[in-house]
Amino acid sequence: MSNSVSSLARILDDLGSTFLDVVASPGELEFEISSVQIYDPLDELSIGRGAILLGVGVEGASRICALLDELGAQQAAGLVVKMPVQLDEVVRAKVLQTGVALLGLTRAASWAQVAALLRSLLAEGEVAGEPAESPDDLFTLANAVCELLDAPITIEDRSSRVLAFSGRQDEADQARIETVLGRKVPEKYQRLQEERGIYRELYHSREPIFFDLGNGMLPRAAIAVRAGDEILGSMWATVDGPLPDGRRRAFADAAKIVALHLLRQRAGADAQRRLRADLLSTVLEGGRDAADAAARLGLATERVCVLAAGLHETSIEDAAGREGERQRFCDALALHVGAIHPHAAAALVGSVAYAVLPMHAPGADAEARAVKVAESFLSRTGRRFPAAIGVGRLVNTLAEVGRSRADAARALRVLRSRGASGVAASYAEVYFDSLLLQLGDLVAAEEQPPAGPYEKLLAYDAEHGTDLVLTLKAYLDHLGNVHAAAKAVQVHQNTFRYRLRRLTTISGLDLDDPGARLAVSLQLRLHQ
């Protein structure tokens, strides 16, 4: 079997037969996997050499064979379809003819979960396409501990997110399967462990702890992963009973090795993020170095939309905590757009997570699809990350990508000014509001005070305690409908008409002049 982190054999070994199984193979599975793509029957199939295609909705021998032909012509590595798979001699022969492996996905797993798992396995240790050290990666380590303890292993961070897992997860229980599939301990199991004081005992002990929660769950052995007094994460084994002394010592020793790896990984991740952020910033500026930066990121250079995603203010008080939250949000966005297109990229630039997303549809359709991609991401992460996303226009070359970025940033600013959460919008949808914000910036920068009829009304209201500005606003908001405007400010129509005549006399405003109405409307919006 290939030792490469990204070989199909290695990936299948890491995932175990709980999730993916080989239905039919053209031979040894030692070929390298380049990317994971999701099948879209409405798009022309364009898939790179060594790619795995997730055949969402693909079933039946004839449809599978037709897809295998297309994938074989493009030198793809594998096709994944939902179990059970209709396998006959025709399908077997087609797998041998095309050289494309046919894999079956368990019914219990969702396509989104498996896409995330596969892409995260491929991304282990990569910096802008450069291979990482594979011998001591966390998955190798988890498998080694699995052999030592004769039990399936997960390695988790402080937030109970799964960083790596061993094989043999099919021997575990439903709680473990849900944890590995979702790459995070489900909330219901976290609550159960918190109520029993498991986390408190775990983080106060330097030795492995054993506990049995019942509720259909197998017993667990767990140990905190530490660097001095800092808790980096934890390691969990699904066991039949308490570990013998020899295995307890082996578990404790393994936790020290995991700690060293997590420290190296954290330093490497910080360097990766800085590099990706610098490269993506260069791309977004669209200068002469943009093409080289895009190439290093493996980013598409034609027909792209830029997404600008911003988190709402959180209750986290310290700057480091807020930065960590933004980075986790950006990592989730990168995983999401990467699962949609292998040549997408995302990075945190300042406090905003920017993503460059290739689109194959025509202009307006592409922007609409990009908004749907953003909405899909927000719907999945909304409870964890309250945010909004602005979507820029479709541009055809890297030289124009700065326009799409500016559009996306302006759309995000409008959504933030509205306090919108879980919402995505294209620049075209918020065009006028964006212009008002830009005009407001100009007014503030040049310190331009209210002028003309509006200034006179403000001064009169301030001196006499009247509400003539409110009367004017109601009149304009209701397009001159006195009945509706009077109702809005809760006065009789005759009273409203009197105030209207009064304000025109005082200010000199001609309400029959469209230009005068526009000017005073803008001042009302800008100076409110």
N, C-alpha and C positions, 0 to 999 in steps of 0.2 A: 504493500500500500504506500502511496506517496506520502512523504512527510510534509508536503506543502500545506500551509494553513488554508489555502484556497482551492485545494483539489476537491473534486466531487466526493471521492472516497472519504477524505478527512471530514468534510462537512456532514456526510451521512453518519459517520462514526460519532461525531459530536452530538448530533441531534438524536440519534438512536431511533429504533423502529417505532417508538411511541408516536412519532409525527410523520416521518417519511419512510417509505419502504420502496425497494427496487421491484418494479413490476416486470420489467424486461430490460436486459442490458446487452449492449453490443460487444461486451468483453470487459476487460479491466476498467475501473473507473478512476484512473489516475490523471485524467486530463484536468487542466486548470480552468477554474470558473472565473469569468471576467465580470459578470454583472447578473442581476436578477431583474427581470422585466415582467410586467403584468399584461396579459393578453387583452387586446381591445379589438373586437370584431369590426368596429367602425373605422379603424385606422389601418393603413397599409403596414404589413408586418416588416419591420426593419430592426433586426436584432444582430448584435455583434458576435464575432467568433468567441466561443466558450461561454455563451450566456445560457442562463436557465430561464425558461418561459413558464410562468404560472398560468395554466390554462383555465382561467375562471369561466365556468359555464360550459366547458368542453366535455362532451361525453359521447359515447357511441364509437364503435370501431372505425367506421368510415371517416368521421370527423377527426379522430385521433391520427389516422393514417395520413390524411390530407395535411394536417399540421406538421407531422413528422417529415413529410416531403419538403415543406417550406423551410423548416428548421435545418434539415440536412443540407439544403442548398446554401444556407448561410453559415454553416459550420457551427451551429449551436451545440451546447453540451447536453441539455436535457429538457424534457417536458414534464410538468407536474400536473396531474389531474386528480380530482377527488375520487376516493375509494367508494364503493367497489368499482374496479375497472374491468370493462369487457375485454378480456384477453383471449385471442384465438391465434391460429397459426399465421394468419395474414398480418396481424399486428406484430407478432414476433419477427416475422420475416422483414417487415418494414423497419423495425428497430435495427436489425443487423445490416440492412441495406443502407440506411441513412447514417448510422453511427451515432444516433441520438438516444440517450437513455430515457426510458419511460418510468416515471416515479409516481407513486400513489400517496396522496395526502389523507390522513385520517379524517373521518367525518367530524370529530370533536374539535378540530382546529379550524380557525378562520383564516381566510386568505391574507388579511391584513397582518395577523399575528405571524404567520409563516414568512411573509415578505420581510417583516421587520427582523425576524430571527436570522434569516439567510443573509440579509444585507449587513446586519451587525457582525455576523461571523466573517463575512468577506472584508469588513472594515477593520477587523482586529489589527491594530498596530500599523495602519497605513497613514502616511503623511504625504498628501498630494500625489498619490500613486506610487510612492516609494515603499518597497516591502519592508516589513519590520522583522525583528528577530523572532523566529517561530519556535525554537526549542523550549523556551521557558514561558510561553504564553499561558494565560490563565486557564484555557480549556485543557491544555496538556497537563497542567498542574492538577486541575480538578479530576481528570481521569486517573492520574497517578495516586491521588488520595483515595479515590474510589477503589483502586486495587488494594491499597494498604488496609483499608477499613472493611473491604467487601461490602460496600454500601454506596448507593447513588449520592452524589455531592452537589451542592450549590454553593457558590461564593457570592455574597451580597454586599452592597454598600450600606452606609448608615441609614439610608431611606428605604431599605428593603428592596432595592432594585437588583435584579440578578445580573452580575457581571460575567459569570461563566457557570457552566454546569457540566457534569460528567455524563458518560453514557449510562445505560441501565436505568434510565428514568421510568421505563415501563414497569419496573419492579416496585415503584413508589405508589403513593395514593393519589386520589383526585386533587387534593390540595397542592401537592407538589407539581402535578401536571399543569394545573392552572397557573401556578407560579412561573414555571419555565416557559409556557406558551406566551404569557403576558409580560415576561421578563421583569416581573415585580410581584411580590407577595400580595394577593388580593386583600382588600381592606377588611373583609370579614374575618380572615385568619389573623391579620395584624391586631385587630381589636381583641380577639380571643386570647392571643398571646400577651397583650398588654394587661388584660383583666387578670390573667393568672400570674402576672409579675415576671414573665419569662425574660423580657428585654432587660428589666432592672437587674435580675440575677445574672444574666449573661454579661452585661457591661461592667458589673462589679467583680466578676471572677476572672482570674487569669488561667483557670483550668477549664476543660470541657464540662458542660453541664448536660444532664440527661433529664428528659421530661416526657410525659405521656398525656396528651390533651384529650384523648378519646375522640368522640364525635366522628368516628369512622376514619380517623387519621392514625397512621403508624407512629410509633415513638420516634423521637428525634434526639440526636446528640448535636450540640452546637458549641462553638467557641468564638470568642471575640478576636478579631484581628487587630493588633495594636502596633503602634510605633511609639514606644515610651508610654506616656499616659494618654496619648491621642488614640481614639477609637477610629479605625479606618473602615471597618466593616465587620463581617462575620462569616463563618463557614458552617454549613449545616449538612448533617448526614441523616438519611432516613434508615433507621435501624430496627432490629427486632427486640432489642433489650439493651441494658447498660453495656458500655464497651469494656472489654477486659483491660487490665492495666497496660499491657503492651500496646494495644491499639489507642488507648487514651494518650499515652506518651507520643505515639506517632502522629496523632491528631494535633496535639499541642505543638510539636516540632513543625508540622506542615503549616500551621497558622503563622509561624515566624517567616517561613519562606514566602507565603502569600503576602505578608506585610511588606517585605522587601520589594516584591513585584508590584504591589499597589503604589508604593512610593515612587518607583521608577516610572510606572504607568502614568501617575499623576503629573510628574515632571514632563514626561513625553507628551501627554495630552495638552498641557499648557503650551508647550512649544508648537504642537500641531495647530492648536487653535489660533495662536498668534500668527503663524505662517499662513493659514487659510484666510484669516481676516485681512492680512496684508495683501495677499494675492487677489482676494475678491474686491478689496478697495481699489486696487489697481485696475481691475476689470471694469468696475462701476464708473471709474473716471473716464474710461474710453480713450486713454492716451495712446502713445506709440508703444508702450510696454504692455498694453492690454492683451494682445494676442499671445504673447509669451506667458503671461500670467494665466490666461485661460487654458493654454496647453498644459501647464503644470497642474492645474486643477482638474484636467480632463473634462472641461466645460464646453458645451456647445457654443459655437460662435455665430450662428445664424438663427433668425426667427426665435427670439426669446422675449419673455416678459419678466420684469423685476417685481418681486414682492417685498414690501417693507412691513415687518411685523413688530409691534411694540406691546410690551406688557404694561398693564395698568400699575399704578403705585401699589406696593404691597405694604403689609404691616411689619416687614423685616426692617429693623432699625439700623443695623450695622452695614456699612458700605460693602464689605466682603460678602455678606449674606445676600444682599441684593444682586451683586455681580454674579454670584453663583447661581441664583435663581434665573437670571437672564441667560446665562450660559446653558443651563439645563433646558430652558425653553428653546434656545437656538439649536441645541443638539436634537431635540424632538422634531423641529422644523426640517433640519437637514435630513433626518431619517425619512420623514414623510415625503419630501420632494424627491429624494433619492430613490425611494421605492416606486415612484411614478415614472421617473426617467433617469437612466444611468448617467447622463451627462448634465444633470442639474447639480447645483452647489449652493450651500448656505453658510453664512458666517456672521458673527456678531461684530458690527462696526459701530463703535460708540455704545449707545444704549439700545440700538435698533438691530434686529436680526434681518439681514437682507438675504434673499434667495433669488437666484437666476434660474428660470424655468424654461426649457425649450418647449415650443408649441408648434404643432404642424398645421393647425387649422388656419383659415383666413383671418384677417385682422380682428374684426368685431367678434367673431366666433372664438378666436384664440383668447381674447381678453375675458370673454364670458366664461370660458373653460378654466382660465387661471383663477378667476373669482371662485368658481366651484371648488377648485383644488384648495384654495385658502379656507373656504367655508367648511370643507370636509375636515381639514386640520383643526380648525377652531372647535368644531363639534366634538372631536375626539379628546381635546385637551382642555376644554373650557373650564371644567371644575378645578383642574390643577393649575392652569395658567390662564387667568382672565386677560384677554388681549384683543387687539383689533389688527387688521391687515389691510394695507393699501396696495393696489395693483396698478402697475404702470402699463403704458401702451405697448403693443407688439412692435419690436424693432427688428430690422432685417440684418444688421451687422453690429459688430462690437463697437464700431465708431459711434453708433447711435445709442448705445446702451445707457449713456448718461441721461438721456431724455426720459427713458423708461424709469430710471432710478428717481429722477426729480418728480415725475408723476406719482410714483408710488409713495414717496415721502410726503408729498402734499396731501394725497388722499388719506394717508395715515394721520396727518396732523388734523384734518377736518374731523375724522372719526374720534380722535382723542378730545377735540374741543367740544364734541357732543357728549362725551362721557360714554361712548358706545363700547360695549363689550361683546365678544363672540360674533363680531360683525366684520365682513370684508366688503370692500367697495373699490371699483375702478375709478381712475381720475375723472373719466367722463361723467360718472354718476354724481360727483361732488364738485364739478368744475366751478360753478358760481360761488359756492361757499369758500372754495380755495382762493378764488380771486379776491373775495372780501378779506380773507385773512392776510393775503399779500398786501392789499391796499392798506389794511390796518397797520401792518409793519411799517409801511412807508410813512403813514401819518405819525406813528409813534417816533420813528427815527428822526423825522424833521420837526417834531414837536409842534405839529399844526393843531391849534385849538379849533373848536367849533366856530363857524362864521355864518354871516348872512342871516336869513330869517330864523334859522334854528338857534343861533347864538342869542338873538333877541328874545325868543320864547324862553330859553333857559334862564336868562337874566330876569325876565318878568316873573316866572314861576318862583325863582329864588327870593325875589323881593316881596312878592305879594302872597306867597303860600298857595298858589293856584296849581292846577294840573293841566295846563293847556298843551304841554308836550305829550302827555298821555292821551289827550283828546285827538291830537294830530295823528299819533301812532295808530290809534284805533280806526280812524277814518281811512288811513292808507292801507292798513292791514285788511280791511274789509272792502277795498276797492271802491270807496265812496258810497257804500251802502249805509245810509244813516241809521236805518232801523237796526241792522246787525251791530254796527259800531256802538250805538247807544246802549244796546243790550249788553255788550261786552264790558262796558265801563259802569253799567248799572245806574243809568240816569234816564230820564224821560227824553223822548226824541226832540221835543221843543227845547229842552235844556241843552241838549247836545248841539242843536243847530245854533243856538245863541253863542255857545262857547266857540263853535267853528267860526262864526262871523267875527267874534272877538279876537281870536288868534290871527286871523288874516289881517285885521285892522292893525294889530300891534306889530306883527312881524313883516307885513308887506308881502306875504307869500301869495302868489297867484295859483290857486289850486286847479285852475283850468289849463295851466301850462304844463305839458308832459315833462319838459326838461326840468322845471322847478320841482315837480313832484319827485322825479328821480333823484335830484340833488339832495333834497331834504330827507328822502328815504335812505340814501347812502349814509348821510350823517347820523341818522338815527341808529343804523346798524353799527357804524364804526365807533360811536362814542357812548353806546349804552354800557 
